Amino acid sequence: MLFPWSDETFLAEGPMPTQSRQARQGEAGRPTVVPAVLDGEVPVWAVGEDGGAEPAGQCLVTCTRSADGAARFAGIRGKIAAWMYEREIYRQQGFAVFRGMLDGPTLAILNSEAKRLETSEIVAPSNIRTQHVRSLVNGSLLLEKFDPVLDLSKALADFSSGDTILEASRLLLATPSVTLFRDKLIYKHPGAPGYPLHQDYSWWHPVDPSSYCTLAVCLSDCTDDNGAIQFLCDTHHSHLLPQGERRALRPAEIAALEAKKSVSCQTRAGDIIAFHSLAVHWSGPNLSSASRPILYLGFIAGFRPELYGEHRRRQTSGLLADLRYGVHGREACFE
Ligand SMILES: O=C(O)CCC(=O)C(=O)O
């Protein structure tokens, strides 16, 4: 059966996944994306229902690629095809960008919540929920993040349990059931430093690393100037630290990754960056004059409601024991 064409197109990006050159068996209830015909520079993809491929010429989706490597999917199943494409990229390189996931009104609500929280009376350097960093420009203390944040904001919590987020995480973890187990809102105010190379998994050992992914919801544009996240491709296959070491990578560990391609995720407000728990990443300082807020949502495959509290207990006890908070001259607390 042919579906009507839609003028809407859905943007994906990155090199065409090599695995997708073969037909893939679809999961129950999901169509499979299969490249059917290579027509010059314009690959035509067929999306079949029930996991089967449509014959070439009866395609429901077309994919065109531009010189910058972005792929654009058109057709009634264009959105699904773009998501499948990104999932393939996530599998191959350890991260992917889902473009244009939030509409303007949603973005406005989330940004205004981020602003409201900043003026909350619990914001203090001694509160480990509202960690601070020193400005690289003038040494003043800046609010770094709320960690966790969702229990303080119904709007952020509703968004994080909404269809867009749950569908994306189910797709990435290839499971019908996912559990949110961590959340934080990083502000990266002007002058804030970046983050050294690390794997998120180092802070969370007791699960299979492939069952854990993070969605980074960009509330503003991310550029090299304001400290966009950068990834080392194809580093998501092994954990590089000894079990139990909660830290960033050391120079010798970084040197071993020299051959890995580095990609800076330049995103627009409303894009979502998805990354594997082992994907090595880092970011630079914010050298611009505006903040660069990102809402981070960590998901685990399956129904594991106990993990949220477990993660929080580990994080809180680790941070309360961390002498770093002594520098602010106040006893650390969690409020
Ligand atoms: O927001 C950033 O600049 C990077 C944060 C990060 O790497 C993380 O939270 O794991």
The ligand as a Tripos MOL2 file, in Angstrom:
@<TRIPOS>MOLECULE
LIG
   10     9     1     0     0
SMALL
NO_CHARGES

@<TRIPOS>ATOM
      1 O1         27.4930   19.9100   29.8060 O.co2     1 LIG1
      2 C1         28.6640   19.7170   29.4790 C.2       1 LIG1
      3 O2         29.3950   20.5810   29.0040 O.co2     1 LIG1
      4 C2         29.2420   18.3160   29.6280 C.3       1 LIG1
      5 C3         28.6870   17.5730   30.8090 C.3       1 LIG1
      6 C4         29.1160   16.1440   30.8440 C.2       1 LIG1
      7 O3         30.0010   15.7250   30.1750 O.2       1 LIG1
      8 C5         28.4050   15.2140   31.7120 C.2       1 LIG1
      9 O4         27.5760   15.6540   32.5220 O.co2     1 LIG1
     10 O5         28.6630   13.9890   31.6220 O.co2     1 LIG1
@<TRIPOS>BOND
     1     1     2 2
     2     2     3 1
     3     2     4 1
     4     4     5 1
     5     5     6 1
     6     6     7 2
     7     6     8 1
     8     8     9 2
     9     8    10 1
@<TRIPOS>SUBSTRUCTURE
     1 LIG1         1 GROUP 0 **** ****
